[in-house]
Amino acid sequence: WFEMLPSLPSITIALETSVLAIFIGQMGRIREDMTMVREGLRLYTRGLQELQNALWHPNLMYRALQTRC
């Protein structure tokens, strides 16, 4: 699904935060940098919060549906 990101017409905050979390967490593991790993986990938690907000907020939910179509 990473390969599809550049072709999306818009990216939600939840998706952007999640991708950043995965990237930073993985870079932290590769470099054995626990600060980066913790930052990745923090961003992952924030991404989940943003996803929850999008699911509960009608405008964000419908925007995400329109983006997919």
C-alpha positions as CSV (number, residue, x, y, z in Angstrom):
1,W,0.0,0.0,0.0
2,F,3.0,2.3,0.3
3,E,3.4,2.3,-3.4
4,M,-0.1,3.7,-3.8
5,L,0.5,6.8,-1.7
6,P,1.9,9.0,-4.4
7,S,-1.2,8.4,-6.6
8,L,-3.7,9.5,-3.9
9,P,-5.4,12.8,-4.6
10,S,-5.1,13.8,-1.0
11,I,-3.7,12.4,2.2
12,T,-5.5,12.7,5.5
13,I,-3.7,13.6,8.7
14,A,-4.3,10.1,10.0
15,L,-2.6,8.5,7.0
16,E,0.3,11.0,7.0
17,T,1.0,10.5,10.7
18,S,0.8,6.7,10.3
19,V,3.3,6.6,7.4
20,L,5.6,8.9,9.3
21,A,5.4,6.7,12.4
22,I,6.3,3.6,10.4
23,F,9.2,5.3,8.7
24,I,10.7,6.8,11.9
25,G,10.2,3.6,13.9
26,Q,11.9,1.5,11.2
27,M,14.8,4.0,10.9
28,G,15.2,3.9,14.6
29,R,15.4,0.1,14.6
30,I,17.9,0.1,11.8
31,R,20.1,2.7,13.5
32,E,19.5,1.2,16.9
33,D,18.3,4.6,18.0
34,M,15.7,4.2,20.8
35,T,14.8,7.9,20.7
36,M,13.6,7.4,17.1
37,V,11.8,4.2,18.0
38,R,9.9,6.0,20.8
39,E,9.1,8.9,18.5
40,G,7.7,6.4,16.0
41,L,5.5,4.9,18.7
42,R,4.3,8.3,19.8
43,L,3.4,9.2,16.2
44,Y,1.7,5.8,15.8
45,T,-0.5,6.6,18.8
46,R,-1.3,10.0,17.4
47,G,-2.1,8.4,14.1
48,L,-4.6,6.1,15.8
49,Q,-6.2,9.1,17.6
50,E,-6.5,10.9,14.2
51,L,-8.1,7.8,12.7
52,Q,-10.6,7.7,15.6
53,N,-11.3,11.4,15.1
54,A,-12.0,10.8,11.4
55,L,-14.3,7.9,12.1
56,W,-16.4,9.9,14.6
57,H,-16.4,13.3,12.8
58,P,-18.9,13.2,9.9
59,N,-17.0,15.8,7.8
60,L,-13.7,13.9,8.1
61,M,-15.4,10.5,7.6
62,Y,-17.2,11.6,4.4
63,R,-14.0,13.3,3.1
64,A,-12.1,10.0,3.5
65,L,-14.9,8.2,1.6
66,Q,-14.9,10.8,-1.2
67,T,-11.1,10.5,-1.5
68,R,-11.3,6.8,-2.0
69,C,-13.8,7.0,-4.8
